């Protein structure tokens, strides 16, 4: 059995009284008659299409508690109370085209409209602040304008997460604009009503109706998603590397022991993870280090990417190389910082030396960068970036071994 009631999205804010009235009349012409409404949806009862007139009137109490004398005044004028609109207005209707207008004193609408105006202003501020937080609280400002840097950023951030965040940002912007425009129109309406202006009865604009139907139901999901975004940011969630790997033999990443590098039995830190992305079939990450007095120091990190295409792999490798060279050249100047964390001087680093080599091993392109940035033996680190078809491996190492000696081992693992 089909229900005799249906729900429809309310396309207008409560402040847009003429548009709401016209919308309810249009629904009656389609055989849908207003019964009640919530925040975003209105409930209609099905019936025979009919020409109706709807009006929203201010009342200090909700529709179900309207004093009998108030109802009698409506009925004497040919109007019938059918419900309330979001506890802001009473909805009355009539099928008599000659029934007198109920707005004998339009200025009485000023009070509820001022309350709605405050809500519109608050909504605009909230949505605007959320938009600004996403727009300026993320890492876009740090991306160099190049395809390679964008690919690296998307992989680090999570491509699906990034796309969802940008869509959320767009919704928040439109919500902010929607509420700001509603607030401006409401202020204008209040000013006119104070001057004795009669409320217009005209057709609603289709563009505003379409925008309202799209944006108003998205308001609460947008707020929820924004909260989840803040939670993810607070815990530094990465949607790419969220599955731990406990057996590195199942991955293409060699450990220091696999390479024959002495590392001892105790790691300060060791973690491995696997993930997937829109741009990569699989991503493996591994990191281990030891910074303990009396123990050999080392820092070993590996990232492995099986990209969706060779072009994406080339862009990713190019981004890693550019970042490493930039980081190395940034060490040309040493900053001296006082106890208050203020920079007191910039001094040229005469100890800096950069060794940059291109190698080709079994068809794989290997970029080896070794940076010595201080006067001590351990003030040196090495990186390898290996490109083989649609696969990329990045290695960072700081320790006593020469990681370039194991380039062939990394290439073999990559293949």
PyMOL commands that set and color helices and strands:
alter all, ss='L'
color gray80, all
select helices_A, chain A and resi 17-29+63-65+68-76+106-136+139-142+147-157+159-194+206-215+218-234+248-250+256-259+310-332+403-414
alter helices_A, ss='H'
color red, helices_A
select strands_A, chain A and resi 5-9+32-37+41-46+53-57+80-85+89-94+243-244+269-275+280-290+298-307+333-337+343-348+353-361+364-372+380-388+391-398
alter strands_A, ss='S'
color yellow, strands_A
deselect
rebuild
show_as cartoon
